Each structure stands twice: as structure tokens, then as C-alpha cells.
């Protein structure tokens, strides 16, 4: 499994909320397998709390992908908050 603990996810949400970072949570892929198609499951095998995060993309891996500049800005803010507080 590549699920992070509820405590870890709660700490991440607290950091984002306290710093005014807007975010949304979602499940992706086959949630019973974990990892969402990324390498997160490999790190989780070693007991790490792992989450997949990133900007929502419409038509990912298509010739034309669409993202929101606002989402990209909030993601950058979120990364900054995480790196300052982790």
C-alpha cells in the first residue's frame, strides 16, 4: 500500500490551512492498489508516509494538456510551505 497515515495527512492539511494554501483531495487510479500509477508504492514498502500530489491536468499525456495558472501557483505555495515546515 502507498497510503499515508491519517496523522501525516492531517499534518499536511494543517500546514496548508495555516498558510492559506488552497488545495483539493482526490482518489486516483485503483485505490485498492495504491500509488495512483506512480512510484509511491515503492517508497511505501519501506514504511514511508507517501502521498501523490500535483496540479490537476486535463488530458494528461495527450498532445495538448490543460492546467490552471491558479492551480500551479497554489501548488508552488504548497511546496514552499512544506519545505519550510517539514
Biopython code that builds the backbone (N, CA, C, O; Angstrom):
import numpy as np
from Bio.PDB.StructureBuilder import StructureBuilder

atoms = [
    (1, "UNK", "N", (0.839, -1.193, 0.000)),
    (1, "UNK", "CA", (0.000, 0.000, 0.000)),
    (1, "UNK", "C", (0.877, 1.246, 0.000)),
    (1, "UNK", "O", (2.005, 1.220, 0.491)),
    (2, "UNK", "N", (0.360, 2.321, -0.546)),
    (2, "UNK", "CA", (1.107, 3.575, -0.536)),
    (2, "UNK", "C", (0.331, 4.656, 0.196)),
    (2, "UNK", "O", (0.500, 5.844, -0.079)),
    (3, "UNK", "N", (-0.501, 4.253, 1.110)),
    (3, "UNK", "CA", (-1.292, 5.228, 1.853)),
    (3, "UNK", "C", (-0.468, 5.868, 2.951)),
    (3, "UNK", "O", (0.291, 5.193, 3.648)),
    (4, "UNK", "N", (-0.620, 7.160, 3.099)),
    (4, "UNK", "CA", (-0.023, 7.865, 4.226)),
    (4, "UNK", "C", (-0.952, 7.701, 5.421)),
    (4, "UNK", "O", (-2.153, 7.485, 5.259)),
    (5, "UNK", "N", (-0.396, 7.806, 6.608)),
    (5, "UNK", "CA", (-1.226, 7.705, 7.806)),
    (5, "UNK", "C", (-2.145, 8.918, 7.904)),
    (5, "UNK", "O", (-1.866, 9.975, 7.338)),
    (6, "UNK", "N", (-3.234, 8.748, 8.626)),
    (6, "UNK", "CA", (-4.168, 9.856, 8.836)),
    (6, "UNK", "C", (-3.477, 11.012, 9.542)),
    (6, "UNK", "O", (-3.771, 12.177, 9.272)),
    (7, "UNK", "N", (-2.558, 10.690, 10.448)),
    (7, "UNK", "CA", (-1.833, 11.737, 11.175)),
    (7, "UNK", "C", (-0.953, 12.557, 10.234)),
    (7, "UNK", "O", (-0.887, 13.781, 10.344)),
    (8, "UNK", "N", (-0.281, 11.876, 9.316)),
    (8, "UNK", "CA", (0.586, 12.576, 8.363)),
    (8, "UNK", "C", (-0.238, 13.475, 7.443)),
    (8, "UNK", "O", (0.105, 14.639, 7.231)),
    (9, "UNK", "N", (-1.316, 12.932, 6.902)),
    (9, "UNK", "CA", (-2.171, 13.733, 6.031)),
    (9, "UNK", "C", (-2.766, 14.910, 6.800)),
    (9, "UNK", "O", (-2.882, 16.010, 6.261)),
    (10, "UNK", "N", (-3.140, 14.682, 8.054)),
    (10, "UNK", "CA", (-3.662, 15.765, 8.886)),
    (10, "UNK", "C", (-2.643, 16.866, 9.101)),
    (10, "UNK", "O", (-2.992, 18.047, 9.091)),
    (11, "UNK", "N", (-1.389, 16.493, 9.295)),
    (11, "UNK", "CA", (-0.327, 17.487, 9.468)),
    (11, "UNK", "C", (-0.130, 18.291, 8.184)),
    (11, "UNK", "O", (0.050, 19.507, 8.240)),
    (12, "UNK", "N", (-0.162, 17.633, 7.041)),
    (12, "UNK", "CA", (-0.036, 18.351, 5.769)),
    (12, "UNK", "C", (-1.199, 19.324, 5.578)),
    (12, "UNK", "O", (-0.998, 20.465, 5.162)),
    (13, "UNK", "N", (-2.404, 18.872, 5.882)),
    (13, "UNK", "CA", (-3.574, 19.747, 5.749)),
    (13, "UNK", "C", (-3.475, 20.934, 6.693)),
    (13, "UNK", "O", (-3.830, 22.051, 6.318)),
    (14, "UNK", "N", (-2.995, 20.709, 7.914)),
    (14, "UNK", "CA", (-2.834, 21.805, 8.872)),
    (14, "UNK", "C", (-1.864, 22.846, 8.330)),
    (14, "UNK", "O", (-2.131, 24.046, 8.396)),
    (15, "UNK", "N", (-0.714, 22.376, 7.784)),
    (15, "UNK", "CA", (0.277, 23.302, 7.224)),
    (15, "UNK", "C", (-0.332, 24.144, 6.109)),
    (15, "UNK", "O", (-0.135, 25.358, 6.062)),
    (16, "UNK", "N", (-1.066, 23.504, 5.220)),
    (16, "UNK", "CA", (-1.658, 24.231, 4.092)),
    (16, "UNK", "C", (-2.722, 25.219, 4.577)),
    (16, "UNK", "O", (-2.758, 26.365, 4.128)),
    (17, "UNK", "N", (-3.585, 24.776, 5.493)),
    (17, "UNK", "CA", (-4.641, 25.646, 6.009)),
    (17, "UNK", "C", (-4.066, 26.865, 6.721)),
    (17, "UNK", "O", (-4.530, 27.984, 6.501)),
    (18, "UNK", "N", (-3.065, 26.664, 7.569)),
    (18, "UNK", "CA", (-2.483, 27.767, 8.332)),
    (18, "UNK", "C", (-1.763, 28.777, 7.451)),
    (18, "UNK", "O", (-1.556, 29.919, 7.860)),
    (19, "UNK", "N", (-1.382, 28.373, 6.259)),
    (19, "UNK", "CA", (-0.654, 29.266, 5.362)),
    (19, "UNK", "C", (-1.482, 29.705, 4.158)),
    (19, "UNK", "O", (-0.944, 30.262, 3.202)),
    (20, "UNK", "N", (-2.775, 29.456, 4.204)),
    (20, "UNK", "CA", (-3.674, 29.945, 3.167)),
    (20, "UNK", "C", (-3.507, 29.294, 1.809)),
    (20, "UNK", "O", (-3.824, 29.899, 0.785)),
    (21, "UNK", "N", (-3.010, 28.062, 1.790)),
    (21, "UNK", "CA", (-2.845, 27.351, 0.519)),
    (21, "UNK", "C", (-4.151, 26.630, 0.201)),
    (21, "UNK", "O", (-4.646, 25.842, 1.006)),
    (22, "UNK", "N", (-4.700, 26.903, -0.972)),
    (22, "UNK", "CA", (-5.928, 26.223, -1.395)),
    (22, "UNK", "C", (-5.555, 24.901, -2.050)),
    (22, "UNK", "O", (-4.634, 24.837, -2.864)),
    (23, "UNK", "N", (-6.281, 23.846, -1.685)),
    (23, "UNK", "CA", (-5.976, 22.509, -2.201)),
    (23, "UNK", "C", (-7.259, 21.706, -2.303)),
    (23, "UNK", "O", (-8.292, 22.082, -1.749)),
    (24, "UNK", "N", (-7.178, 20.612, -3.006)),
    (24, "UNK", "CA", (-8.296, 19.676, -3.056)),
    (24, "UNK", "C", (-7.746, 18.263, -2.952)),
    (24, "UNK", "O", (-6.636, 17.982, -3.404)),
    (25, "UNK", "N", (-8.525, 17.384, -2.359)),
    (25, "UNK", "CA", (-8.138, 15.985, -2.202)),
    (25, "UNK", "C", (-8.926, 15.135, -3.186)),
    (25, "UNK", "O", (-10.084, 15.430, -3.481)),
    (26, "UNK", "N", (-8.307, 14.095, -3.686)),
    (26, "UNK", "CA", (-8.982, 13.199, -4.621)),
    (26, "UNK", "C", (-8.324, 11.831, -4.564)),
    (26, "UNK", "O", (-7.180, 11.695, -4.132)),
    (27, "UNK", "N", (-9.045, 10.844, -4.996)),
    (27, "UNK", "CA", (-8.507, 9.499, -5.180)),
    (27, "UNK", "C", (-8.255, 9.315, -6.658)),
    (27, "UNK", "O", (-9.018, 9.822, -7.480)),
    (28, "UNK", "N", (-7.203, 8.601, -7.014)),
    (28, "UNK", "CA", (-6.944, 8.376, -8.422)),
    (28, "UNK", "C", (-6.549, 6.935, -8.653)),
    (28, "UNK", "O", (-5.993, 6.270, -7.779)),
    (29, "UNK", "N", (-6.844, 6.478, -9.831)),
    (29, "UNK", "CA", (-6.472, 5.115, -10.189)),
    (29, "UNK", "C", (-7.211, 4.081, -9.364)),
    (29, "UNK", "O", (-8.303, 4.331, -8.853)),
    (30, "UNK", "N", (-6.606, 2.932, -9.246)),
    (30, "UNK", "CA", (-7.187, 1.845, -8.457)),
    (30, "UNK", "C", (-6.750, 2.032, -7.017)),
    (30, "UNK", "O", (-5.635, 1.662, -6.648)),
    (31, "UNK", "N", (-7.624, 2.602, -6.206)),
    (31, "UNK", "CA", (-7.268, 2.924, -4.835)),
    (31, "UNK", "C", (-6.948, 1.683, -4.017)),
    (31, "UNK", "O", (-6.263, 1.777, -2.998)),
    (32, "UNK", "N", (-7.430, 0.525, -4.443)),
    (32, "UNK", "CA", (-7.120, -0.698, -3.711)),
    (32, "UNK", "C", (-5.657, -1.107, -3.901)),
    (32, "UNK", "O", (-5.098, -1.813, -3.062)),
    (33, "UNK", "N", (-5.040, -0.669, -4.991)),
    (33, "UNK", "CA", (-3.629, -0.978, -5.225)),
    (33, "UNK", "C", (-2.712, 0.087, -4.651)),
    (33, "UNK", "O", (-1.573, -0.212, -4.291)),
    (34, "UNK", "N", (-3.183, 1.318, -4.559)),
    (34, "UNK", "CA", (-2.360, 2.412, -4.058)),
    (34, "UNK", "C", (-1.380, 2.907, -5.100)),
    (34, "UNK", "O", (-1.077, 2.212, -6.070)),
    (35, "UNK", "N", (-0.891, 4.114, -4.889)),
    (35, "UNK", "CA", (0.152, 4.658, -5.744)),
    (35, "UNK", "C", (-0.318, 5.468, -6.923)),
    (35, "UNK", "O", (0.438, 6.299, -7.426)),
    (36, "UNK", "N", (-1.528, 5.264, -7.384)),
    (36, "UNK", "CA", (-2.050, 6.054, -8.482)),
    (36, "UNK", "C", (-1.238, 5.976, -9.756)),
    (36, "UNK", "O", (-1.267, 6.908, -10.559)),
    (37, "UNK", "N", (-0.512, 4.886, -9.963)),
    (37, "UNK", "CA", (0.285, 4.746, -11.172)),
    (37, "UNK", "C", (1.655, 5.388, -11.086)),
    (37, "UNK", "O", (2.361, 5.478, -12.091)),
    (38, "UNK", "N", (2.038, 5.832, -9.905)),
    (38, "UNK", "CA", (3.356, 6.441, -9.722)),
    (38, "UNK", "C", (4.260, 5.468, -8.971)),
    (38, "UNK", "O", (3.888, 4.317, -8.740)),
    (39, "UNK", "N", (5.435, 5.931, -8.597)),
    (39, "UNK", "CA", (6.372, 5.080, -7.857)),
    (39, "UNK", "C", (6.166, 5.158, -6.349)),
    (39, "UNK", "O", (6.982, 4.631, -5.592)),
    (40, "UNK", "N", (5.094, 5.802, -5.896)),
    (40, "UNK", "CA", (4.861, 5.967, -4.462)),
    (40, "UNK", "C", (4.846, 4.632, -3.726)),
    (40, "UNK", "O", (5.330, 4.540, -2.597)),
    (41, "UNK", "N", (4.298, 3.608, -4.351)),
    (41, "UNK", "CA", (4.193, 2.312, -3.680)),
    (41, "UNK", "C", (5.568, 1.733, -3.334)),
    (41, "UNK", "O", (5.698, 0.986, -2.365)),
    (42, "UNK", "N", (6.579, 2.071, -4.111)),
    (42, "UNK", "CA", (7.923, 1.548, -3.841)),
    (42, "UNK", "C", (8.458, 2.125, -2.538)),
    (42, "UNK", "O", (8.987, 1.389, -1.705)),
    (43, "UNK", "N", (8.324, 3.431, -2.356)),
    (43, "UNK", "CA", (8.782, 4.061, -1.113)),
    (43, "UNK", "C", (7.939, 3.624, 0.073)),
    (43, "UNK", "O", (8.453, 3.477, 1.181)),
    (44, "UNK", "N", (6.641, 3.413, -0.153)),
    (44, "UNK", "CA", (5.757, 2.986, 0.926)),
    (44, "UNK", "C", (6.141, 1.610, 1.452)),
    (44, "UNK", "O", (5.896, 1.305, 2.619)),
    (45, "UNK", "N", (6.737, 0.779, 0.612)),
    (45, "UNK", "CA", (7.186, -0.547, 1.058)),
    (45, "UNK", "C", (8.203, -0.451, 2.193)),
    (45, "UNK", "O", (8.348, -1.383, 2.985)),
    (46, "UNK", "N", (8.899, 0.669, 2.265)),
    (46, "UNK", "CA", (9.902, 0.880, 3.309)),
    (46, "UNK", "C", (9.341, 1.630, 4.509)),
    (46, "UNK", "O", (10.093, 2.114, 5.354)),
    (47, "UNK", "N", (8.022, 1.723, 4.581)),
    (47, "UNK", "CA", (7.370, 2.325, 5.735)),
    (47, "UNK", "C", (7.268, 3.838, 5.700)),
    (47, "UNK", "O", (6.921, 4.454, 6.708)),
    (48, "UNK", "N", (7.561, 4.448, 4.564)),
    (48, "UNK", "CA", (7.467, 5.905, 4.461)),
    (48, "UNK", "C", (6.013, 6.322, 4.300)),
    (48, "UNK", "O", (5.229, 5.623, 3.656)),
    (49, "UNK", "N", (5.653, 7.464, 4.887)),
    (49, "UNK", "CA", (4.370, 8.085, 4.598)),
    (49, "UNK", "C", (4.504, 8.759, 3.243)),
    (49, "UNK", "O", (5.327, 9.659, 3.075)),
    (50, "UNK", "N", (3.708, 8.334, 2.283)),
    (50, "UNK", "CA", (3.843, 8.815, 0.908)),
    (50, "UNK", "C", (2.489, 9.282, 0.396)),
    (50, "UNK", "O", (1.477, 8.601, 0.566)),
    (51, "UNK", "N", (2.484, 10.456, -0.234)),
    (51, "UNK", "CA", (1.294, 10.905, -0.952)),
    (51, "UNK", "C", (1.716, 11.319, -2.359)),
    (51, "UNK", "O", (2.857, 11.724, -2.584)),
    (52, "UNK", "N", (0.795, 11.215, -3.284)),
    (52, "UNK", "CA", (0.992, 11.764, -4.625)),
    (52, "UNK", "C", (0.320, 13.125, -4.625)),
    (52, "UNK", "O", (-0.838, 13.246, -4.226)),
    (53, "UNK", "N", (1.030, 14.143, -5.065)),
    (53, "UNK", "CA", (0.386, 15.450, -5.179)),
    (53, "UNK", "C", (0.879, 16.158, -6.420)),
    (53, "UNK", "O", (1.989, 15.925, -6.898)),
    (54, "UNK", "N", (0.043, 17.009, -6.919)),
    (54, "UNK", "CA", (0.392, 17.760, -8.114)),
    (54, "UNK", "C", (-0.796, 18.540, -8.613)),
    (54, "UNK", "O", (-1.878, 18.511, -8.026)),
    (55, "UNK", "N", (-0.579, 19.227, -9.689)),
    (55, "UNK", "CA", (-1.605, 20.068, -10.290)),
    (55, "UNK", "C", (-2.543, 19.204, -11.134)),
    (55, "UNK", "O", (-2.108, 18.290, -11.834)),
    (56, "UNK", "N", (-3.821, 19.511, -11.053)),
    (56, "UNK", "CA", (-4.796, 18.818, -11.897)),
    (56, "UNK", "C", (-4.510, 19.132, -13.362)),
    (56, "UNK", "O", (-4.270, 20.283, -13.728)),
    (57, "UNK", "N", (-4.538, 18.093, -14.193)),
    (57, "UNK", "CA", (-4.262, 18.249, -15.622)),
    (57, "UNK", "C", (-5.395, 17.602, -16.410)),
    (57, "UNK", "O", (-5.739, 16.441, -16.192)),
    (58, "UNK", "N", (-5.962, 18.368, -17.321)),
    (58, "UNK", "CA", (-6.967, 17.801, -18.215)),
    (58, "UNK", "C", (-6.259, 17.256, -19.450)),
    (58, "UNK", "O", (-5.432, 17.941, -20.052)),
    (59, "UNK", "N", (-6.581, 16.044, -19.817)),
    (59, "UNK", "CA", (-5.998, 15.373, -20.990)),
    (59, "UNK", "C", (-4.500, 15.111, -20.834)),
    (59, "UNK", "O", (-3.718, 15.332, -21.759)),
    (60, "UNK", "N", (-4.116, 14.638, -19.649)),
    (60, "UNK", "CA", (-2.703, 14.343, -19.406)),
    (60, "UNK", "C", (-2.190, 13.328, -20.428)),
    (60, "UNK", "O", (-2.882, 12.368, -20.768)),
    (61, "UNK", "N", (-0.996, 13.550, -20.901)),
    (61, "UNK", "CA", (-0.292, 12.720, -21.878)),
    (61, "UNK", "C", (-0.894, 12.806, -23.279)),
    (61, "UNK", "O", (-0.528, 12.026, -24.158)),
    (62, "UNK", "N", (-1.802, 13.736, -23.492)),
    (62, "UNK", "CA", (-2.336, 13.983, -24.835)),
    (62, "UNK", "C", (-1.456, 15.045, -25.506)),
    (62, "UNK", "O", (-0.637, 15.673, -24.835)),
    (63, "UNK", "N", (-1.610, 15.250, -26.801)),
    (63, "UNK", "CA", (-0.805, 16.286, -27.459)),
    (63, "UNK", "C", (-0.988, 17.672, -26.837)),
    (63, "UNK", "O", (-0.052, 18.472, -26.826)),
    (64, "UNK", "N", (-2.183, 17.962, -26.319)),
    (64, "UNK", "CA", (-2.432, 19.237, -25.658)),
    (64, "UNK", "C", (-2.964, 18.958, -24.259)),
    (64, "UNK", "O", (-3.981, 18.282, -24.102)),
    (65, "UNK", "N", (-2.283, 19.473, -23.248)),
    (65, "UNK", "CA", (-2.726, 19.334, -21.863)),
    (65, "UNK", "C", (-3.179, 20.694, -21.362)),
    (65, "UNK", "O", (-2.657, 21.723, -21.791)),
    (66, "UNK", "N", (-4.144, 20.702, -20.459)),
    (66, "UNK", "CA", (-4.675, 21.954, -19.939)),
    (66, "UNK", "C", (-4.543, 21.961, -18.424)),
    (66, "UNK", "O", (-4.959, 21.018, -17.752)),
    (67, "UNK", "N", (-3.956, 23.038, -17.888)),
    (67, "UNK", "CA", (-3.878, 23.253, -16.444)),
    (67, "UNK", "C", (-4.318, 24.680, -16.148)),
    (67, "UNK", "O", (-4.453, 25.503, -17.053)),
    (68, "UNK", "N", (-4.534, 24.952, -14.899)),
    (68, "UNK", "CA", (-4.917, 26.289, -14.463)),
    (68, "UNK", "C", (-3.706, 26.990, -13.860)),
    (68, "UNK", "O", (-2.988, 26.409, -13.046)),
    (69, "UNK", "N", (-3.482, 28.246, -14.262)),
    (69, "UNK", "CA", (-2.378, 29.001, -13.665)),
    (69, "UNK", "C", (-2.586, 29.173, -12.167)),
    (69, "UNK", "O", (-1.622, 29.187, -11.402)),
    (70, "UNK", "N", (-3.835, 29.304, -11.745)),
    (70, "UNK", "CA", (-4.122, 29.431, -10.315)),
    (70, "UNK", "C", (-3.725, 28.156, -9.575)),
    (70, "UNK", "O", (-3.170, 28.229, -8.478)),
    (71, "UNK", "N", (-4.003, 26.991, -10.160)),
    (71, "UNK", "CA", (-3.613, 25.722, -9.541)),
    (71, "UNK", "C", (-2.094, 25.605, -9.444)),
    (71, "UNK", "O", (-1.564, 25.157, -8.428)),
    (72, "UNK", "N", (-1.402, 26.009, -10.502)),
    (72, "UNK", "CA", (0.065, 25.945, -10.493)),
    (72, "UNK", "C", (0.625, 26.860, -9.409)),
    (72, "UNK", "O", (1.563, 26.486, -8.705)),
    (73, "UNK", "N", (0.061, 28.047, -9.274)),
    (73, "UNK", "CA", (0.500, 28.986, -8.238)),
    (73, "UNK", "C", (0.273, 28.408, -6.839)),
    (73, "UNK", "O", (1.162, 28.475, -5.991)),
    (74, "UNK", "N", (-0.906, 27.843, -6.596)),
    (74, "UNK", "CA", (-1.196, 27.261, -5.277)),
    (74, "UNK", "C", (-0.292, 26.066, -4.994)),
    (74, "UNK", "O", (0.115, 25.864, -3.850)),
    (75, "UNK", "N", (0.028, 25.274, -6.010)),
    (75, "UNK", "CA", (0.926, 24.134, -5.822)),
    (75, "UNK", "C", (2.309, 24.615, -5.423)),
    (75, "UNK", "O", (2.935, 24.037, -4.535)),
    (76, "UNK", "N", (2.792, 25.672, -6.072)),
    (76, "UNK", "CA", (4.099, 26.238, -5.724)),
    (76, "UNK", "C", (4.089, 26.738, -4.285)),
    (76, "UNK", "O", (5.046, 26.517, -3.543)),
    (77, "UNK", "N", (3.001, 27.419, -3.882)),
    (77, "UNK", "CA", (2.883, 27.868, -2.493)),
    (77, "UNK", "C", (2.907, 26.674, -1.541)),
    (77, "UNK", "O", (3.549, 26.718, -0.491)),
    (78, "UNK", "N", (2.205, 25.613, -1.916)),
    (78, "UNK", "CA", (2.168, 24.415, -1.079)),
    (78, "UNK", "C", (3.534, 23.778, -0.924)),
    (78, "UNK", "O", (3.907, 23.369, 0.175)),
    (79, "UNK", "N", (4.287, 23.688, -2.017)),
    (79, "UNK", "CA", (5.649, 23.144, -1.934)),
    (79, "UNK", "C", (6.512, 24.000, -1.021)),
    (79, "UNK", "O", (7.271, 23.471, -0.208)),
    (80, "UNK", "N", (6.402, 25.324, -1.149)),
    (80, "UNK", "CA", (7.183, 26.227, -0.296)),
    (80, "UNK", "C", (6.859, 26.007, 1.179)),
    (80, "UNK", "O", (7.761, 25.915, 2.012)),
    (81, "UNK", "N", (5.560, 25.922, 1.497)),
    (81, "UNK", "CA", (5.133, 25.696, 2.885)),
    (81, "UNK", "C", (5.672, 24.368, 3.394)),
    (81, "UNK", "O", (6.194, 24.294, 4.507)),
    (82, "UNK", "N", (5.550, 23.324, 2.593)),
    (82, "UNK", "CA", (6.032, 22.008, 3.010)),
    (82, "UNK", "C", (7.533, 22.038, 3.293)),
    (82, "UNK", "O", (7.977, 21.538, 4.327)),
    (83, "UNK", "N", (8.308, 22.615, 2.392)),
    (83, "UNK", "CA", (9.764, 22.630, 2.568)),
    (83, "UNK", "C", (10.189, 23.482, 3.758)),
    (83, "UNK", "O", (11.201, 23.184, 4.392)),
    (84, "UNK", "N", (9.442, 24.532, 4.073)),
    (84, "UNK", "CA", (9.761, 25.354, 5.247)),
    (84, "UNK", "C", (9.411, 24.651, 6.551)),
    (84, "UNK", "O", (10.063, 24.885, 7.569)),
    (85, "UNK", "N", (8.398, 23.796, 6.540)),
    (85, "UNK", "CA", (7.875, 23.211, 7.782)),
    (85, "UNK", "C", (8.181, 21.737, 7.981)),
    (85, "UNK", "O", (7.954, 21.207, 9.069)),
    (86, "UNK", "N", (8.685, 21.071, 6.972)),
    (86, "UNK", "CA", (8.899, 19.623, 7.076)),
    (86, "UNK", "C", (10.153, 19.291, 7.867)),
    (86, "UNK", "O", (10.476, 18.117, 8.047)),
]
sb = StructureBuilder()
sb.init_structure("model")
sb.init_model(0)
sb.init_chain("A")
sb.init_seg("    ")
for serial, (resi, resn, name, xyz) in enumerate(atoms, 1):
    if name == "N":
        sb.init_residue(resn, " ", resi, " ")
    sb.init_atom(name, np.array(xyz, "f"), 0.0, 1.0, " ", f" {name:<3s}", serial, name[0])
structure = sb.get_structure()
